[in-house]
Amino acid sequence: MSDKKKHITHWLPLAAEAIVVIALAAVFLFNNHLPSKDNNPVIVPADTAEPDMPSAAPDTPTPEPTEEPVEIPTAAPSPTPAVMDPIQYFLSDTSQERYTQWIRALSGDMPVNIGGQEYTITTRYSYAMFPGQDNAKAPDYLLEQLSQWVSPDMITYEPYEYRDAVSSYTWYNIIVTFPGTVSPEEQILYTAHYDSCVALTDVNPLELAPGANDNGTGVAALLEAIPTFAKTSFEKTVKVIFFSGEENFMQGSTAYAAAHAGDKITGVINMDMFGNDPENARCFEIHVGSMPESDPLGRAFEAAIRDYSLNLTYDYFNYVAYELGDHTPFWRAGIPAMTAMENFTEDSTPGGCGPRPYPKNWHAPTDFIADVNIPYAFDIARAGTITVLRLAGAQPIPVQ
């Protein structure tokens, strides 16, 4: 082979290799300078384009977004319970019509329902009530009514022994207790006798002793008060007591005063027969007695009449006070007490009632509701309840 041929043969592989390298470089440059599908720009229409955001300064970290504070909802404050003055509550709740119905029911003017059976209470003579005569179901009637307002543990059917010239008997007082919350050891008693009788007549009291005035008027006062008392919180303990045996010389109250001699009784408000007012004079008697500690009770009764415009006048008795009532056993025990009753005695005090009307139907078989001056009696009853609410420290009553 000639030298020239040998030289050409030697450079051919090198030239071919160079061509291949140049071709590869050209392909590489072409691919890197033409946009690929993945690098095509996204064109955003002008009306939907987002505004340009300023770019962060070089080497400055992008600040974290600040979170708005989250308000945690708080529970709405509980509304302050609505309350009502206890006396205003009582005055708005008591009813002259209902007061009248109690007297009618207790004096045989209308039948009553006891335990699902109908009875007519024609007498409340203690000798008739406690053997349980069908016409003398006043204790059962009262207990059933009371159980609608208060729990059984607040009601006491308290027995006592009574002896007459012939035999021994068990009679009962009915007591409803409203415990005090501040000074529970101090007690205010609100009382009335629920028995009746007839005298100086040939009518048998076992059969007929209606007692609408004596003492349906007093018992009805207590019955009208208890629904309000059941809703009331008292500073002192209040005991509402229905005495039996009053017509047999205060047997029930005498037995109670003896059995409860250790109780701290700070006042007794007794309600006894205040419906006889034929001339509508609207005057009655407050019997306080000579014990100085009883005088604040009478003054509180006066204040109730004055402060609530009850349109009543009265005799105020200290040294000539009537003694044949359920207040007297407490006086004898040194316990402050008073009685409210109609213009009954012949005595009078300055500015008081003056001459008394004839005590019509007193202890008579004709003591029916027809002769009871209901508006007059109802206002005396309201004065008694207001007095007890004040003396016992009645607290405002929650209302809806």
Secondary structure as GFF3:
##gff-version 3
##sequence-region A 1 400
A	DSSP	alpha_helix	3	33	.	.	.	ID=ss1
A	DSSP	three_ten_helix	46	48	.	.	.	ID=ss2
A	DSSP	beta_strand	83	84	.	.	.	ID=ss3
A	DSSP	alpha_helix	86	93	.	.	.	ID=ss4
A	DSSP	alpha_helix	96	106	.	.	.	ID=ss5
A	DSSP	beta_strand	112	114	.	.	.	ID=ss6
A	DSSP	beta_strand	117	119	.	.	.	ID=ss7
A	DSSP	alpha_helix	126	129	.	.	.	ID=ss8
A	DSSP	alpha_helix	138	146	.	.	.	ID=ss9
A	DSSP	three_ten_helix	152	154	.	.	.	ID=ss10
A	DSSP	beta_strand	155	163	.	.	.	ID=ss11
A	DSSP	beta_strand	168	178	.	.	.	ID=ss12
A	DSSP	beta_strand	180	193	.	.	.	ID=ss13
A	DSSP	alpha_helix	216	229	.	.	.	ID=ss14
A	DSSP	beta_strand	234	243	.	.	.	ID=ss15
A	DSSP	three_ten_helix	246	248	.	.	.	ID=ss16
A	DSSP	alpha_helix	251	259	.	.	.	ID=ss17
A	DSSP	beta_strand	264	271	.	.	.	ID=ss18
A	DSSP	beta_strand	283	287	.	.	.	ID=ss19
A	DSSP	three_ten_helix	292	294	.	.	.	ID=ss20
A	DSSP	alpha_helix	295	307	.	.	.	ID=ss21
A	DSSP	beta_strand	313	317	.	.	.	ID=ss22
A	DSSP	alpha_helix	328	332	.	.	.	ID=ss23
A	DSSP	beta_strand	337	342	.	.	.	ID=ss24
A	DSSP	three_ten_helix	369	371	.	.	.	ID=ss25
A	DSSP	alpha_helix	374	391	.	.	.	ID=ss26
A	DSSP	beta_strand	397	398	.	.	.	ID=ss27
###
